[in-house]
């Protein structure tokens, strides 16, 4: 066997650390787990662990994310399900992963029991997690909307999705804190009933002059390969449509791109952060858990009409002309025939790039620029954490 390259050695060591950390967290729990013990299990030095992960919490998030992404896949359901049936199946898939009252010994089902407490202790994780929950609700709500019977009045179902996720996340916390209290069949029944709940939900698009205007462009579009985590396959980045680069404080803006995009356009959400070592695994975990249940409960024809890509390296953002990213980034480009034909930056960029009206002449953007002058730069605003530039190639 030939000698491993440096990159191959790093990847092998990272895999060994993750496997050892999973064993340590499973046996001892997050609180009592030790980095030295993880290094010993992996047959590596303590320094080798820290060269792959900045701390125990980042390693914990990465272990949970890997488990969520490697979860076994069930056959997709056939078309014809109602929203009520889909929510019941979604809830069943969710509660199947909860720890049981009879689980006396620590095990994989209890591995995530410390997740919420670790998110709560630090503002750097609370705001991204809040946006990830909104993002999950948007994905689930869009899927529910695609199950409406023909002729049914259009209406937004994101608030219903928020209620479902509130119920399921609450059940998960109680299953860990109060074993035996949660009755899974009751949780499933509640989620089914929520399908018929009228919360008066309506989509309110943003209005000018409080959002930027798309600027015309004529640039090549040569994105690197990436995976769509909703469908679990390669993202179709060459398709005509909108590519939205979103920091973890601006994820809810993806709905503006989806609602405003022309029929048939492909919308791609590219998730970026200024702290990829810790926050990218958290984002992977939140989205993978949602998508695993969604794929079991909803037929492919009802999956959300967008692609989701994690861009931990920032390479895809750089290809879209966003070389520096932070958790406050919001930028979007419209792609047609393999070229970028319009772009927008700042709050409202997703709506601007996706709007059917398209880009406006540069001189017409001056009024909006004046209104926004002096406001925070959502790509480099220090309040949104560190700014990370794409690596040079």
Phi, psi and omega in degrees: 000134182289164180290139181287144173287169179299317180296320179293322177295317179297318180293320178296316180295321178299317179297321179294320178295316180297317180295318179293321179294321177300316178298314182295315180293324180293317184282321189247350185080162184297316186299317186268354179293146182235138178299321179298321179292322178295317178299319180295316178300321182279353183058045178227172177276162175302321178298324179295325177295312182289339176287341178259331183220135185288344181187177184294323180294316177300320178294320177299312178300319182293321178298313181295322179295316179299318178297318180296320182284337180263008181301139180303144182259135177264160176301142179290142178292155179283154175301157178115352179289145172275167177299321179297314180296320181294320179293324175298316179293322178298314180294322178297317178296323181291307185290342177298338180265003181280149177292146180266155178296335181277356179281094182280329181260150176302146180200181183305325182295334180262003184299325183269011186293340179264002185299309186296321180295325179289329176289321186288335187285350188218127177299335179294339178255335184295311182294314175302320181294321177300318179290326176296323177293320176296319179298315178299318180296323177296315179300313181292319179297318178297322177295318178298320180298331182279357177260007178296139174296150178305139179088352179287137179302138180292145179193150181281138182239022180290324179294323174299316178298321177299320179294320178297312182292327175299316179298315185287319177294322177296319177298322179295318179294319180290325178298327179279321186274330183227074182307133179093345181286320185279125174260108187305321183294327176292320179298316179298316180299319178298315180297323176297318181295329182296339179298333182262007183280130177259108182256012179061036184283133177213144180275127177245104181290153177291158182234145172290154009266022185271002175233156179288164174258145178291140179259139178293149180212162175210084186228151177292149178241105183231074183283151174286160177299146180208162181254139174270113186285344177289313184263349178071030179215185181298139176285142180271078186278348179276350181294152172293139178158210185239133174246115182253120178263115190233124171287165187287357171264357186232023186295329183295342179294346180299330181296328178296322178293316182295316183289328186268343185294143176298155178303134178089349179284143177270125177255128179238123175264120179255112186269123182231165179203155175279354181229069186294333183296324182254319188274332176297316175299324178296318178294317178301318181297311184297317183283321181295319179297318178295313185292327179299316179288323181297318181293331178283335189256331186246136175295154182306329179295343181254002179296152183306140184279057175201166174252150178233127182233131172271125184242068183297329181276342184081006183292320180290322176299317179298322178296332178273005178087021179240083187285340180237129184232153173218181179289347178263006182297133165219112179215151182210147175231152172253134185247132175219129176052041175078015179225150173278120184251349177201152177213157178210153181223151177092180181301132183091000182298322180298314179296317183297314182289331183271342185301141183297335181294339176078196184283158178242157178304149186301323183295337181280351178275353187297321181298315178295321180298322179295318180296328183267355184298135181090350178282169182292142173280114188287353175270326188236016181295123183296336180293342181260021175094186185294146175268134182238125178266147179296143179294147177290145179248000000 
